[in-house]
Amino acid sequence: MDEVTQQNAALVEEASAAARSMAQQARALREAVAVFKVMPDRSGRLPSRRQVRTGPSWMKPGRTERGWRGPRRTRTEAARRILGDGHKRGR
C-alpha cells in the first residue's frame, strides 16, 4: 500500500472508533434521562410567549446620561420659536 492509502485507512479507523464512542455515549445519555417521567397527556412544552426586544438601556426614551438632555437651542433659535418666523435679525 502506498502512503495515501495508509492515511485513508487510518482516518477510516478513527472515524469508526469515534462513531462507536458516540453511540455508547448516546446510550448512556438515554439511560440517564430515562429517570425523568412526563405525564402521557402533556407534551412538556410551555405556552409560547412573544418576546419583546428592547434596545440597550442607554437607548430607552427619557433616559439622561451624564446630565445630557438633548440638543440645545441657540438664543436665535429660541427667539424664532417664541416670536415666530416674523422675527428679523438686527432690529
C-alpha positions as CSV (number, residue, x, y, z in Angstrom):
1,M,0.0,0.0,0.0
2,D,1.2,3.4,-0.7
3,E,1.3,6.2,1.9
4,V,-2.0,7.9,0.9
5,T,-3.9,4.7,1.2
6,Q,-2.5,4.0,4.6
7,Q,-3.5,7.5,5.7
8,N,-7.1,7.0,4.4
9,A,-7.3,3.6,6.2
10,A,-6.2,5.3,9.5
11,L,-8.8,8.0,9.0
12,V,-11.5,5.4,8.5
13,E,-10.5,3.6,11.6
14,E,-10.5,6.8,13.6
15,A,-13.9,7.7,12.3
16,S,-15.3,4.2,13.1
17,A,-13.9,4.4,16.7
18,A,-15.5,7.9,17.1
19,A,-18.8,6.6,15.8
20,R,-18.8,3.7,18.3
21,S,-17.9,6.1,21.1
22,M,-20.7,8.4,20.2
23,A,-23.2,5.5,20.1
24,Q,-22.1,4.4,23.6
25,Q,-22.4,8.0,24.9
26,A,-25.9,8.2,23.4
27,R,-27.0,5.0,25.2
28,A,-25.6,6.4,28.5
29,L,-27.4,9.6,28.0
30,R,-30.7,7.9,27.2
31,E,-30.3,5.8,30.4
32,A,-29.6,9.0,32.5
33,V,-32.7,10.8,31.1
34,A,-34.9,7.8,31.5
35,V,-35.4,8.6,35.2
36,F,-37.5,11.6,34.3
37,K,-41.1,10.8,33.5
38,V,-43.5,13.0,31.6
39,M,-47.3,12.6,32.0
40,P,-48.8,11.0,28.9
41,D,-51.3,13.8,28.4
42,R,-48.7,16.5,28.4
43,S,-46.1,17.2,25.8
44,G,-43.8,19.0,28.2
45,R,-44.0,22.3,26.3
46,L,-44.7,25.5,27.9
47,P,-47.1,28.0,26.2
48,S,-45.1,30.2,24.0
49,R,-44.6,33.8,25.0
50,R,-44.0,36.5,22.5
51,Q,-40.6,38.1,23.2
52,V,-40.4,41.8,23.0
53,R,-37.0,43.0,22.1
54,T,-35.9,46.2,23.7
55,G,-32.7,48.1,22.9
56,P,-29.9,48.7,25.4
57,S,-30.8,50.8,28.5
58,W,-28.9,53.8,27.1
59,M,-31.3,53.9,24.2
60,K,-34.5,54.0,26.2
61,P,-36.6,57.2,25.9
62,G,-36.4,59.7,28.7
63,R,-33.0,58.4,29.9
64,T,-30.5,61.1,30.5
65,E,-26.9,60.0,30.6
66,R,-24.4,62.3,32.4
67,G,-26.9,65.2,32.5
68,W,-27.4,65.3,28.7
69,R,-30.9,66.4,28.0
70,G,-30.9,66.6,24.2
71,P,-29.8,69.2,21.7
72,R,-29.6,72.8,23.0
73,R,-31.1,75.6,21.0
74,T,-29.2,78.8,20.4
75,R,-30.7,82.1,21.5
76,T,-31.6,82.9,18.0
77,E,-33.4,79.6,17.6
78,A,-35.3,80.2,20.8
79,A,-36.3,83.7,19.8
80,R,-37.6,82.4,16.4
81,R,-39.5,79.8,18.2
82,I,-41.1,82.3,20.6
83,L,-41.7,85.1,18.1
84,G,-42.4,83.0,15.1
85,D,-41.0,83.3,11.6
86,G,-41.6,87.0,11.5
87,H,-38.6,87.7,13.8
88,K,-36.0,89.7,11.9
89,R,-32.3,89.9,12.7
90,G,-30.6,93.1,13.7
91,R,-33.7,95.2,14.5
